[in-house]
Amino acid sequence: MHPESDPKAKRLPIWFWLLMVVCLVFAVPWYRETGAQDPIVFGMPIWAITALVSGLGISVLTAYALHVVLQDEGEDPDG
């Protein structure tokens, strides 16, 4: 059954998709110039920290999406 034909199908909000795209864009260091020396923060280049934070964001968004989509309608959200 397609989600369009199921009136009870849960749809994720637009902000979810926008944040997912932002995280995916920042996860890949396209903004770096070739051969540029990046500043070191906490012992890692800034592009590595950006990729790690983006990966964490993608993980959190994916967990949220799974929670929203897979939650049973009769389930009590408080336990």
Secondary structure by P-SEA (a helix, b strand, c coil): ccccccccbbbbcaaaaaaaaaaaaaccccccccbbbbbbcccccaaaaaaaaaaaaaaaaaaaaaaaaaccccccccc
